[in-house]
Amino acid sequence: MAKTIAPAKSLSCSNIGIMRLAVLLTFLFMLSVAWATDYRPADDYAIQFATEKAEGNFKGLEGTIRFTPDDLNSSSFNVWVDASTINTGNKKKDKHALGESWLDVEKHPKISFVSSDFQKTATGYSVTGQLSIRGVSKQVSIPFTFEGNVFKGSTTVLREDYGIEGPFLFGGLVGDEISVRLRVPVVGE
């Protein structure tokens, strides 16, 4: 008894359409992942701070930066700076700032920022997240721009919010508000 082989069923137009849609969606997903860019800070960044009578900068910036302007939900910042790199231009002020009453770098060697939300604004973007100084974490928002692979932003933090004593730093009045300016060129990972 000979077996007959049934002819292969032809694909219907609707099955072909579904397959094309699946291939297109897969391609778009892969493309969106490719557009999300992971960065690391370049060496020529600047983290500057200023109060009434003290100013300076920090070095030792590290971390991961993922930024996608067209899909802010996939963006994230997880960065930190070595608190012991504070430089006010005055060694006595630096030594005092490293101590227990200010940054307490023995117990808290890093100042860190971890993002939780990004928003598009009229002038650029805003990132909200947890800024941790001396083991105290507070939510802050930092408006910033991103042009030519350079992030630029600024914010103000209150010294007392982080348990930093004052208003004096080695005999000089420094005030309660600390303005922070950031300029962070980045390179792709």
Summary of the structure (lengths in Angstrom):
residues: 189
radius of gyration: 25.4
end to end distance: 66.4
largest distance: 107.2
contacts: 508
relative contact order: 0.17
helix: 22%
strand: 45%
